[in-house]
């Protein structure tokens, strides 16, 4: 029996720790699920102005996926082309410089295209409804260098992209991307894409793993303890 007590004590500590980790993942699952639901609801809310979005951000509010409606001048001739994919195929994500009627410069993610933007495209006045994308992650470990000279962008470098798109030095520049929402049929590129909340939520799998390990430890301990008792009785 003396040999059994250290085993049971160690197993109990291990099971408590594993169950604690599993419980924490359940808590994180609930937290992340609510966060995703809140962001999805934000995309469905009534749009606010570009100026109002900037004001909210200046107050420290989270504006990711906030719906914005604005009107102004779009300049597709100075658009940037970012490596992307569309319908499972390689494509270009077209990022157009846009200046609102109240003088705010913002880069607009106009959608996907199989071709790079044309330098001969004409400027146009348009109304845009989109969602705010902050894109704060920066460069990934395996990302290539952005090739500004050939208008080939691999990752979101917002300051460099704003400069390359011709952001006026005296303009009020929005420190985010406005992802254009699809509106009805759009037969010509770029094709605006419906935004999705990009938050990983693997906590259910983690919770199952931790609780599964706790159950396995309990089963192994029980089996070993039973065999040890049988040997002692023999």
Secondary structure by P-SEA (a helix, b strand, c coil): caaaaaaaaaaaaaaaaaaaaaaaaaaaaaaaaaaaaaaaaaaacccccaaaaaaaaaaccccccbbbbbbcccccccccccccccccbbbbbbbbbbbcccbbbbbbccbbbcccccccbbbbbbbbbbbbbcccccccccccccccccccccccaaaaaaaaaccccccccccbbbbbbbccccccccbbbbbccccccaaaaaaaaaaaaaaaaaaaaaaaaaaaaaaaac
